[in-house]
């Protein structure tokens, strides 16, 4: 496939570039409109008890959920002052019609808990209209501007104030991050490649990937809701992986080009052919693996996680397509001008090309001299770093994920300090209005340990809505236990009572993730095993890759547990620990980290496999041949993987500067995993394990071996049962137009091996 595509590129490079330019312009114009089509919710499982309770509640009562808590304070008036009441009432009257289903003031409910301890502030509880979270978000956007009271200090707390604060902060953080990271990526690329033209290529591929992914996501919004958080993963993977892919291809192209004579006018075509069959194949397999890992997020019912999957898959696929179409065409047209704009200290020097022997090869040989000791030490260290994850506690988003200065965080702190101890609630939907049944159930609910009160909110159409209240934050283990105890109480005649609210949402979220996570893991592992087997013809290497991934990811999860759940480094990183990890973010990190780990795994093993095949006729024992292949593979890829990791670290590092705790957690966790994977795992653990396994690295059962020999793809781009390039293809490649407009020459070999 890549052979045929290479022929197209060589014959039609200019057409490919022009077509790509027009496509990017169209995609950019269409994709920029995606922001108006993205939702802001999608955190619930529609089949869960809490989601069903909310749906039934909306259908019967028009929703009585507490979505916004508005705090009005006066420095001079108290809550019983008529002027205070009039100011609040006048403000609430400005709320647009149809945007709320309930607006409760302390003067309506006669609830003393809605008045501050100093009597100078009151709470107003608002329930937003909307059949789903997307419509509630629209209602919130209309309600919030109307809540500012003249002459009163106004603060807005509650879940929708938090959601809005998160969305706004994430958007501003991403803009700031891109303004910082893009110039840094360009500067680092310039230092890595040593020339301006080469340095611009990764940025070009990354930009095209992001633009194309935005356009594809907008198309997806026509078929269902997509969360605004899909943009986060597009920004991360679209730029990050595209840079990796561009680096792999450009480095191999320059390496092949440098091995050919300067006066060979056909060199660009030859170099590109070999590049596409080697680095191009690596990018293709890597992209499929990353896309498969991200697509595993689609097994979850939460639209938030599914949207991350949409963003990840589109970003990766567009990145691969760009790296295998636009980039090769541009490289072919540039030819040796890829090194134009050399840095002053690089002028007159040959392009840096890694030989078979060097510092990385010496490191690999040193590791392989004592493989067992290296494996024991490194595995022990990674398991130790990952050990805090064994005691992790889970939760969901609340106001503490926001920066302390964010208005919703400020309002929540005031609510919890000025109105007594922080309290949590749950809505209980009882399928009965019989007074005796309601009284009996209410009495039983009040007996649940920790419950302070259970009150009737409304009764309609044979249903009774009750609200239970208890002390403490909604995300604590105690709050989740109370929800589970309430659910254990049967309704009239043993009927099931639906229970909703923030704590119930978290209980259901954790249960849903626990149920679907094995499916996600199974999909990822299965795809990795299949793709890596097709790439390398080995059953051992895919299994080893899975274990390596688990080690690096466990170390990352251990670090974020130690920092963000246990509260270390709060002052240094500028955040407040919640005492738990948001359950959805490690799922997102798992998908991305598996993809990134496989990115480097495939790149390294591809060069090892290439050297293994090349040394088939060498007068070496299988073990010596294996050790030599590993050392050369590490030498050929060490500098490139380190450079790719450095560039990706800059992109990811922008997340760690976010004001949102879970975004900061993603940034820190992925930085740790990236550094561990690109250094400790690839440079030390992989050579040690491959040395210990010896020729077993390439083992597969006989039936699988026969299958691969017939259908597998070698590193040189050929199937084992087919020649690399047949006579007709050789003539086509040899006679194609070169980068300088001349014919590549009929006598020149099509491929340099």
N, C-alpha and C positions, 0 to 999 in steps of 0.2 A: 504493500500500500504506500509506504513512504517512498519507495523507489519511483513509483509512478507519479506521486505528487512532486517529487524532486524534478522529474522531467518537465512537468507543467511549469514549475517555478523557473527553471532555466530557460524555457521557451517563452514564457509570458510574465516575466518578473515585473515589467513596467505596468502591464495590465492589472496585475495583482495589487500593486501599490495604489494605482489610481482608483480601482474598485474599492479598496479598503478605505481610502480617504473619503470617498463619497459616502460609503456606508457609515463611517464614524460620524460624519456631519449629520446624517439623517438620525442615527441612533442618539446622538447628543441632543438634538432638538426634541426628540420624542421622550428620551429618558429623563430629561431634566424635570418633566412634569410628573414624575413618579411620586414626588413628595406630597402632592395633593391627593394621592390615592391610597396612602398608607394609613393603617389603623394604629391606635395607641394602646390597645388592650390585648386580649388573647392569652391571658395567664391561666384560664380555667379549663377543666375537662368537662365538656358539656354533659357527659354521662355521670358525673360525680353527684353525690348527695347535695353538696353546697350549690352547685350550678343548677340542679333540678329544683332546689328550694327557691333560689332566686327567680327562676323562670316561672314557677308556680305562684310565687309571691307577686311578681309583676302582673301575671294574668288575673289574679283575684283582687289584689289590693292596689295595684299600680306601683308597687315597690315602696317599701318602708325602710329600706336599707339606709344606714347613715353614711352618705357619700361625702358630704362636706360638713365640717364643724366650723362655724364662723364665730370668732371672738370679738365682741365689741366692748371697749373699755373707755371710761371717762375718768379723768383725774379729779373732777369736781363733783359729778353726780353719782348717785348710787342707783342700784337696779330698781328701787321702788319709786324713783323720781319720775313723774309723768313726762318731763321733757326727755329723759333718757329713753323711755318706752316709745315716745312719739318719734324720736330720731331713728330708732331701729325699725319701727313699723313703716315709716316713710321710705326708708332704704329698701326694705323687703318688697314693698309694693312695686318697685321698679324692675323686679325680676321678670324677664320675658315670659309671656304666657306659653304653657305647654312644655316648658323646660324642666319643671319639677313635678313630683308627685306628692311631696309633703314638705312643709316648712314649719318647724316646731320651735316656739320660743318658750322661755321659762314661765312667762305669764299665761301661756296656754296649757302647759303640762302641770304647772304647780309643783315642779320637781326642784327641790332646793339644791340638788347637785349641779344644776345648770347655772347657778349663780356662784361667783368666785367667793373665796373665804373672806375677802375684804369688802364684798358687796359692790365693788366698782366695775365689775365686768360680768358679762353674761355669755352663754353659749346659744347659738341658733343651729339647729340640726336640719340639714337639707337632704332630701332624697331626690336624685336626678331622674328625669324621664328618659326612656330609651329601652328598646327591646333587647339590645345587646350592648357590649362594651363600646363598640364603635359609635353607636348613637348616643350613649351616655357621655362619651368624650365630647361629642358635638354639643350636647346640652351644657356640659361643664364650661366649654369655651364661651358660651353665651351668658351663663349665669355669673361667673366670677367677676367680670368687669362691672356688673351692677351692684355688687355687694359692698363697695366702698361707701362708708357712712360719713356724712359731713359733720365735723365736730367731734367725731369719735375715732379712737384708735382701732383699726380693723386688721385682724389677722385671720388667715384661712388655713385650717388643718383638715385632716381626713384623708382617706385613701386616694381620692381623685386629685387633691392638691399635691400629694406625693407623686402620683403618676405624672402630673403636668411638670412638676419640678424636675423629675428624672429626665423626661423628654427634652426639656429646655436645656438642662445642664449638659446632657449627652451631646446635643446638637452643637452647643458652643464649644465643648471640649474637642469634638471632632474637627471643627473648623480651625481651632487653635493648633491642634496636633498636626493637621495637614500643612499649615503655614510653616511649622517648624521642621517637620520630618522631610518634606519634599526637597527643600534646599540641602538638608544634610545628606539625603540619599544621593543627590546629584554630586555633592562634594566627595563623598566616600567612593562613589562609582568612578569619579575622575582619578582619585588616588589609586584605586584598585586597577583600573585599566591603563592609566597613564596617558590617555588621550581624550579629548573633548567629545569627538564623534562617538567613540565606543561608549563613553559614559552616558550619553544621551539615550542610548538604545534601551536600557532597562526602564528608564523613566517613560519613554514612549510606549513600551509594551504595557507598563502598569497603568498609564493613563487610558489607553485604548480598552484595557480589560475592565476598568471601572465604568467607563462610559457604556460599553456594550452590556455589562451586567445590569446597570440601571434600566436600560431599555428592555431587557428580558424580564426583569422583575415587574416593570409596569405592565407588560403583556400578561403576566401571571395575575396581577390585580384584577383583570377582567373576569377571572374565573373564581375568585374567592378573596377573602381578606388576607392582607399581608401586613405584618407589623412593621412599624418604623424602625425597629431594631435590626431589620435585615440590612439596612444601610451600613450598620457597624461592621458586619462581617464582609460586606462588599469592599468597604474601605480597607479592611485588614488583609483579606486574602487577595482581592483584586490587585492591590499594589504589592503586597508582600510576596506572594507566590509568583506573580509575573516577573518580579525582579529576579527571583531564584532561577526561573526558567530561562530568562534572557541571559543571565550570567553563565549558566551551563552551556547554552548554545554558542554564545559569543566566544567563550573561552576555548571551546573545542574548535570552532571555526578558525580562530587566530592560530591555534596550535597546528592545525592541518595546513593552513596557509603558510606558516613560517617554515614548514618542512619542505615546501616546494620551491623551485628556483625562482629568483626575483624576475627573471626575464621570461617566465612561462606565462603567456597571455591567457592560457586556459586554466590557470591555477584556481581562480575563484569558483568555477564550476566544479572542479575536482574536490576542492576543500568542502564545498557545500554538500556534495553528494555523501562524503564520508560523515560529515557533521550530522546530517539528517538521519543517517542509518545508525548512528551511535547516540549522540546527545539528543537528537530528535526523538528517537525511540524511547530513551529514558524519560523525557518530558511527557511523552504520550502515556506511558505506563504510570508514571507518578501522578499525572493529572487524573487518570481514571481512578486511581486508588484514593486520592484526596476527595474527589467528587463522590465516590461511593461512601466514604466515611461521613461526609456532610449529608448525603441523602439518607443516612440511617436516622437522622433527626426527624424524618417524616413519619416514623412509626409512632411518635408521640401525638396525643390528641390536642395538646396545648398549641394554639396558633402561634404563640410567641416562639416556641422551639421550632415549629415547622417553618416559620418565616426565616429563622436563622439558616435552616437547611436550604430554603429557596435561594437566599442570598449567597450562601457558600457554593452551591452547585453551579449557579450561573457565573459567579466570579471565576471559579476554577476552569470551567469549560471555555469561557471566553478567553481566559488567560492562555490556555493551551492552544486554542485556535489561533490566537494572535502570534504566539511564539513559534508556531509551525507554518504560518502563512506570511504575515506582514514582515516579521523580523527576517526570515531567510531571504525574502525578495529584496529587502533593503540591503542586506549583507551582500547579496549577489551584485546589485547595482553599484555598491560602494567599492567592492573588491578590496584592494589593499588600502584604499582610502579610509577604511574603518579605523586606521591608526592616525588619521589626520588630527591636527590640533594637539600634538604631543606636548606634555609638560616640559618646561625648559630642561630639567635634569634627566629627562628620558629621551631627548633628541639625540639621534645618532646611535642609539643603543638598540639592539635587537629586541623584539617583543619577548617578554618573559614567558617562557614555556617550560613547564615542569618536565624534567627528564625522568628516567626510571630510578635514579638514585639521588637522594637528597636527605634533608632533615626529617621529613615525614617518613621516608622509607627506613631511616635509621631508628626512628622511634618505634615503628612497627616491628622491626627485627628485635629490638630490645624487649618489647612486650612479649613477642613470640618465644623469646628465650626462656621465659618463666610464666607460661600462660596460666597455669593453675593458681599460682600465687596472685596474679593480677586479677583473675576472675573472683577469687574469694574476697580479696580486699575491696574491690569496686562494688560487687554485689552487696557485701555487708554494709558498705558506706551508704549506698543508695537506699537500702532497706531501713537503715537507721534514720536517714533524712525523711523517709516516707512514713515513719512510725507514728507521728502525731495524727495522721489521718485515721488511724484505728479508733481514736476516741472522738471523732468529729461529731458535732451536733448540727442539725439542719434546721432551716427556717425559710422565711420568704421576705419579700421587700416590705420595709416600713420606713418611717421618716428618717431613721438613723443612717440610711444609705446616702442621704443628701449631705452636702457640706453644712456645717453649723450655721453659716450665714444665710443659707437659702431660706426664703420666706416660709415655706411649708415646715421646715425643721424648726425655725424660730417659733412658729405658731404651736407646734406640737409640744415643745418644751413649756411654753406658757400654759397650755391646756393641762399638762401633767403637774405643774407646780402651783398654779393659782386656783385650781379647782379641787385640791385634795390629791389623794393618791391616784396614779394612773389606773384606768379601768378598761376592761375589754368586754365585748358583748357577743352574743350569738342570737340569731333569729330562729325561732322554733315554730314550724308550720304544723299545727295540730289538725288532723282531718275530722274535726267535730266542733260543734258549737253548743253541745249539751252542757249545761252549767255544772252538773255533777262530774262529768268526764273531764271538763276543763279544770275544775277545782282539784280533782284527784291527781291529774297529771302535773299541774302546777306545784302541788305539795310535794310530789315525788322529785321534781326537778330541783326544788329548793333544798332538798336533802343531800344533793350531790356535794361532796366536800369542796369547799372553795367558793361556791355560788353564794352571792350576797343577796340577790333578789331576782324574781321572775315576775314580770308584769305583762298584762294583756295589752297589746298594741291596737288590735282591730279584730273585728269579726264580720265575715261576709260569706255568703254563698256556701255555708256549711263548713267553712274553715276558720280557725282561730290562729292569729299570729301573736306569738309570745316573744318576749325579749328577756334573755338571761344576762345578768351582769356579775362580774367578778373582778377582783383586784389583780393588777399586773399587766404586763405587755402581752399583746396578742400572739407573739411569736415564741413565748417561753414554752418549755416542756410541760409546765403545770397547766397552761392554757389549753394545750392540745389534749392533755389528759382529761380535763373538764369536758371538752367536746365529746371525747370518746365515751365518758361516763354518761353524758346526757343522751347519746345515741343508743346506749344500752337500755334505756327506759322505753318500754313499749307504750304505744298510744292506746286509746279506747279499743277494746277487743283485740289487742295485740297488733294494731295497725302500726306501720312504720311511720315515724315522725321525721320529716326532713329538717335538717339543721344547717343553717348557713352563717356567713359572717367571716371575718378575716382569719380567725383561728381555724374555723372549719375549712376554709379554702386551703390553708396550709396543710392540714391533715390529709385532705383529698389530693393535694399536689404531691405530697411525699408518697402516698399510696400509689398514685398513678405512675410516678417515676419508677418506683420499685417494681411495678408490674411490667412496664415497657422496657426498662433498661436491659434485661437479658436479651430481648429481641434486637435491640440496637447493637449490643456487643456481638451477638451471633452473626448479624449481617456484616459488621466490620471485619470480624475474623475470617468469615467465609470468603469475602471478596479479596481480602489480603492474601489468603492462601492460594486462591485460584489465579489471581493476577501475577503473583510472584512466581508461582509454578510455571505459568506460561512464559514468563520473562527469563527464567533461569533453569528450567528443567529439573528443579530440585524440590524435594519435599522437606528437607531439613532446613534450608535457608528461610522459607516462609515461617516455619514454626519458631525458628530462632528470632526472626524479626518481631513476631508477636511478643515473645518474652522480653526482648530489648525495649519494645514500646511500653510494656507494663512497668518495667523498672524506671524508665525516665519519667513517665507520667505519675507514678506513685511518689517519686521524689518531689515533683512539682506540687502535687496535692498535699503532701506532708508539709511543705513550706507554707502554702497558703493557709493551711489549718493552724499552724504555729503562729503565723502573723495575724490573720484576720479573725479567726475564731477564738484563739487564745489571747489575743490582744497585745502581742509583742510589736515593738517598733511603731506604736501609734503616733508618738510625737514626731519621729523621723519622717514617716510617710504622710502625716497630716490627715488622720482619719480617726473615727471613734468606733471601737469594736462593738459589734452587736452580740458577740458571744456565740455566734453560729455562722454557718456558710449558707448563702442563698442557694437553694437546691438546684435551681435551673442552670446556674452559671458553670459549675463543674461538668455538666452534661455537654454544654456548648464547647467548653475547653477540651473535653475528651475527644470530641469529633475533630476539632482543629489540630490538636496535638498528635493524634494518630496520623492525620494527613501529613503534617510537617515532618514527623519522624520517618514516615515512609518515603518522603521526598528525598531525604539524605540517604536513606538506606538503599533505595533503588539506584541513586547516582553512584554510590560507592561500589555496590555489588556489580553494577554494570561494567565498571572498569576492571574489577577483579575477574569477572567472567570473561571479559574480552582478552585479558592477559592469559587466563587459564587456557582458552581456546588457541591462542597464538602459540603457546608453549607446548602444544600437543606432540610435536615432533622433537622436542628438545630432549637431550640425553640427561634426564633428571628423574629421580624417584618421585612417586606420586606426592609424598610429603614435602619434598624439597620444591617440587613444582607448585604445590599449593601455597607454601610459604612465600615463594617468589611472586606469585600472582597477587597475594594479599598485600605484600610490601609495595609492589608497583601500583596497585589500585589505591592504596592509602596515599602514596606519593603524588599520584596524578590528581587526586581529588581533595587532598588535605587543604591546600591553599584556597581552592574554589569554595569548598564547603564552609570554611572559616569566613571567607568574604561574604558568602550568601547569608550566613548566620548573622554576621555583623550588620548587613543591610537590613535584614528582616528584624533584627533587634531594635534598630532605630524606629522602624514602623510600629512595632509592638510597644516600644517604650512610650509612645505617645499615650497609650491607654493607661499606663501606670501613673501619669500625671493628672488623670481625671479627678474631678471632685466627687464623683459617684463611687461609693465604696466597692460595689461589685465590678465596676469597670476597672478600678485600680487593681482589684484582685485578679482579674483576667490578665492585665498587663504584667503584673509581677509573676504570676504563675506561669505564663507562657514564656517570659524571659528566662525563668529558671529552667524550664523544660528544654528550651532552645539551646541554652548554653551547655546543659548537661548532655544533650543529645549530640550536639556538634563537636564537643570536645571529649568528654569522658567516654561516652558510648562509642562514637565512631573511631576515635583515635586509639582507644585503649581496649575497650571490651570486645568490640568486633574482631580486631586482629587476634586477640587472645582466644576467643571461642573458635574462630576459624582455624587457628593453628591446632587447637586441641582436637577438633573434629577431623582435621586432615581431609582425605579424599571423601569422607562421609558428607562433607559439605554439599557435594553434587549428587547425592544418592536419591533415588526415587524407586518405588517398586517397579518391577518389569512392565506391567501393563501401562503404568503412567509414563514410564520412560519411552515405550513404543509410541504412545500418543504424542508425547512432546517431539520425538524425532520426526513425526509426520506433520504435526501442526504447529509446533513451537516456533518462536522467532529468536534467532541468535542475536548477540550484541552487534554483529556486523550487518544486521538487517536481513539476513537470508534465513530461509527455512532450511533445516538440516537436510531435507530431501530434495532441495532445489538449489541451483547455482545462484550466486549473489546477483549477477547481472547477465542476462542472456545476450546473444550476439546483436539482436535488433536493438535492445536497450542500450548496449554499448555504443552502437552507431549513433543513436539519438542523442545520448549524452555527449559523445565526442564531437557531434556536429552542431551543437546548440550555440547560441550567441553568448559570448562572454561579457563580462562587466564593461569592457571597453568597446563593445560593439563588434569585435572580430569574432570569427568562428573559433570554437574551442579546439578544433583540429581533429580530423578523423583518426590520426595515428595515436593520439593521446589516450592513455587508459582511462576508462570511465570512473574508476574508483581507486583511490589509494588505500592499500591495506597494510 
